[in-house]
């Protein structure tokens, strides 16, 4: 097809042609996939670019730069060229030498996108200021000192003392983030006095933790609510060590308390990614495993839009790594997350988790045969 003899198509046919011919717009990566026009993934020494989704043909995700998720070539053009989806569609029409029937659009000359147009996106959750591992471990150790209130917060959310002890949960009556502990007012008094926080270690060596305000959210000011959940340290891998010995189904949740809720319900192979923004970190961690683990994954992220996007990203990423991953969030029904589901009906939640674990294990075994 040449520029002198354009293809005349109806809108839907034109759109389908564009989506199924990304090679007319994107530059091929040296090894596989296409070079991401946003961050340049695929142009480096490994030559592995953005890949087409097996589950959803014609759609791509940029794992390296986190530039787009489940996007068509039209979406990618809009993102990389900073134009509207409508303009991106006509851009693609022109590059493919397509004309719409019943349209007065005047074709323009466009170059194939060959270079990234912006730098790689930073993770949407900024890393906290560097805090010494010694300080972090001292905080965790101090949180284990006796307090009659130590277990109350998570017990109110359905997590037993035995499960809290298993995950090393502690409590600090007057915790404050390390970055403000030494700050003083002009009269020499502390700038911050601290508040009651639940301390949840987020990796097995005690070099990171989550601090969770235990006060009633309705009693907090708007500013206090902004700091009700704070991560300290830069290695948040809650429960990831279960992969060292896991077999069968491993559940993945978004938050640490959700992972404890799944454990409370009887499924001890569970981990938390910590945030939807940490999906890429988990996939990178899995890609560096020295062996293929004998597991499948049950995805139980929060029942909201960010959770669904992260769920799709995890599903595609784990599939590319050779793992079966199934979305099991339907067991939440009206609940927002696993902890809410546990609190609303513990027996039902436990029963459905067991049912899903058996199905995922069976499907994974059938696929591997």
N, C-alpha and C positions, 0 to 999 in steps of 0.2 A: 504494500500500500504506500503510495507516494503523496507528497504534498499537493501534487497537481490533480490527483484523483481522490478526494476525500470520501470517506465512508459515511453515507447518510443513514442515520439510525434514529429510532424513537428514544425518548429519555431513558426508560428502564434498560433497553438493550445497550445504549451507550454507557450507562453507569456500570452494568455488568461487565462489559468489555474492558473498561478502565480497570476495574477491581481485579480482573483475572489476568491482566497483562502489566504487572508492576515493573517488569523488566524494561518497558518502554520509557520509564521515568527514573527509576533508581539505578544506581551503579552496582554491578555485581561485586560481591566480596570475593577475595582470592580463593578461599576454601569453600565456604557455603553461605547462602543467604545474600542479603544486600547490605551495602554500607548505609548506616543510619545517617540521614542528611542533617540530623540535629546535633549529635555528639560525635559522629565519626566512627562509631563502633563497627568493627569489621575491616577498618583500613589499617589496623596495626599488624604486628608480626604474626599473630595467630590467624588472621584472615577469616574469622567467623563473625558474620554480621547478624542482622535481625532475621529471624526465621518466621516462616509462615506457620500459623497454628494448624495442627492436624485436626483438631476438633472443629475449627471454624475457618475453613479455607478462605484465602483472600484477606485475612486479618493478621496483623503483625504486632509484636510487643518488643520494645527495646529494653532488654534486661540490664545491659551494661550502664546505660545512662538514665534509665527510668524516664525516658522521654515521652513515651506513649504506650497505651495498653489496648490490645485487641482493636487496633486501628486499621482502616482500609488505606489504600494508597491516596485517596482523596483527603482523608484525615491527616495523613502524614505530610502531604503538600501544604495543607492549611497551617499545620504546626510549624513546619520548617521555614515557610516563606512569610509567616506572620500575616496571613490573609484569611478572609472569611471562608467557610465551607463552600459557599456559592462560587466565589472567585476561584477557589481551588478546583472545583468541578470543571469550570470553563478552561482553566489552565491545563487540566488533564485532557480535555477535549482537543485542545490545540496541539499538544504534544503528540497525541495519538492520531492527528489528522482526521478527526471525526466532526461531522456537522449534524446538528439536530434538525430533524424535519420540523417545520413550523416554527423556526427560530430565526431572529435577525442578528444573532451574535456574529460579530466580525472577528475572524481569526487573527491571532497575533503569533509572533515567533517567540518561542521559549527554548531555553537550553535545558538539556537533561541535567538534573541536580547531581552534581559530582562531589561537592564539598560540604562539610558540616557548616551550618550558618551560626551556630551558637555553642557555647561551652556546655559541658555536661552539667545537668542539674545536680544541685546538692540534695542530700537526703532532707526530706521535709521536716525531720526532727533533728535539730542541731545537737551535736554532741555537747555534753556538759563540760564546763571548764575542768581541766585536768586536776584530779584530786589524788593524793598519794594512796597507794594500796594499803599502806600502814594505817592511814586515817580511816579508810573504809572498813578495814577489818576491826579496828578499835570500836567503830560505831556498831558493827554487828555484834561484837562481843558484849558491849555495854547493853545492847538491847535485850540480851538474854538474862540480865540481872532480874531478880525476883520483883514482880509487881502483881498485885491482886487484879489488875486490869489487863494483864498481858494477853489473855486469850479472848477477851470479851468481844472485840470488834469483829473478828472473823467467825466467832461462834454465832454472832447475830446474823451472819451471812451463810450459815449452814456448814461451816468448816469445823470439824472436830479438833480437839486438842491434839489427838494422835497424829492427824494429818498435818497440823501446824508444826508439830515437833519434827515430823519427817522432813519437811521442807525448811527447817531451821528458822521459822518465823519468830521475830522478837517484837519488843515494844519499847518505845521511848516516850516518857511523859512530857519532856520538853525538847523535842528534836528541832533542829534548824539546819538548813543546808550549809555545808562547810564553807561556802563562799562568803557568808555573812556573819559567821560566828565571832570574828574578831573585830567587827565594826562597832564603833562607839559613837554616842551622841556627843555634843559639845560639852555636856556636863559630866562626861565620863561613864555614863550608864550605857548598858548594851543597847544597840539599835533595835535588835530583835530578841524577844524573850523565849521564842520557841512555842511549840504546841504538841499535843499528843499525836504520835504517828506510829503506825504499824510498820515494822521494818522487815522486808522480804528479800533475802539474798537471791540474786538472779543468775548466779552460776555456782558451780560446785566448789570452786576454790576461794569463794568469799571476796572477790575483787570488785563486785558491783552489787548494788541493791536498789530496790524500789521502796520509797518512803510514801506511805499512804495515810493522809489525815483521817483520824478516826472519829472526828466530830460529825454531827448531823449536818449534811450539806446545806439544809435549809437555814441553819443558824450561822452560816459563814457569810462574810461580805463577798462581793463580786471579786475583789482582789484576792481574798483568801482562797476562793474557789479555783482561781488560776494556778494556785500552788498546792492543790490538794493531792496531786500525784507527781512525785519528782523522782527522777532516776539519777543515781550517783554512780560514777564509774563509766567505763566505756566497753564493757564486755557482758552484755545482757543476753544470756543463753539459758533461760529458765527451763530446766528439765531436759535440755538437749543431751545430757549424758545418758539418758535412758536408751539412746540409739546404740550405745556400745554393746548392749546385750539384748536388744529388742528383737522379737520375732512376731510375725502376724501384724495386727493393726496397731498403729500409733496415731493418737488423736493430736491435732494441732489446734490450739486456741489462740486468740489474740492477746488476752491479758493473763497475768500470772494467777490472779484469783480465779479466773475461769478454768485454768489448768488444774488448780487445786480442787475445784468443784467436780471436774471429771474424775480425778483421783478419788475423791470422797465417794463418788457414785460407783466405784469398783473397777474403773479402768486405769490401771497403774502405769500404762505406757502412754504418757501424755507430755507434751511440751508446749511452751508459749513462745510466740515470736516476739512478744513485747509491745508491738505496735504494727499497724498496717504499713508504716514507713520502713519497717525492718524486713520485709519480705525478701528483697534482693540479697540481704545479708545471709538469710537462712539458705536461700538457693545457692549462694556462693559457697557456704559451708558444706552443703550436701555435694556440690560438684567436686569438692576437694577430698571426699572420702576415698580411702585407698581400696575399698571393695564395695561391691553392690550389696546393700543391706537386705536381708530377707524380710522386708516389711512392706506394707501398704499404708496409706495415710487417710485418715478421716478428717476432713476439713470442717472445723466447727468455729469459724470466726463470727464476729458480732453480726447480728441480724440488721444491718443498715447498709447504706450505699458504699461507704468506704470498705466495709467488711466484704461485701460482694465483689468489689473490684480486686481486693487483695486475694480473695478466694480464687477468682479466675486466673490471676497471675501465678498463684501457687500451683494450681492445677496444671497449667500449661508448662511451667518451669519444671515441676517434678516429672511430668510425662516425658519431657525432652531428656531427662536424666535416667529414664527407664523405669520409673516407679508408677504404680497405680495409685491415684489419689481421687477420692470420691467426696463430693459435697454432702455432708450429713446435717446441714443447718436446718433442714425441715423439722428435725425433732424439737427445735426450740419453739415452734409454733408462734405464740404471741410474745414470748420472752425475747428480750434484747440480746442476751448472752447466756453462756452456760451457767453462770452463778445464779442468774434470775430464774432459769429453768430448774435448777437444783432446789432453790428456796420455795418455788411454787408447788412442786410435786416431786419429791426426792425418789420415790419408788418408780414412778413413771419414767423419770429421767434415766435412772439406772437401767431399767428394763430396755429402753430404746437404745441406749448406748451399747448394751450387750448385743442386741439384735443387729445394729449397724456394724459392729466389730466383726461378727460372724460372716455377714454378707461380704464385706470388703475383703476379708481373708479368703473367702471362697472364690470371689471374682479374680483376685490376684493369683491364686493357684491355677485357675483355669487359663489365664492369660499366659502364664509362664510355661505351660505344657506345650 
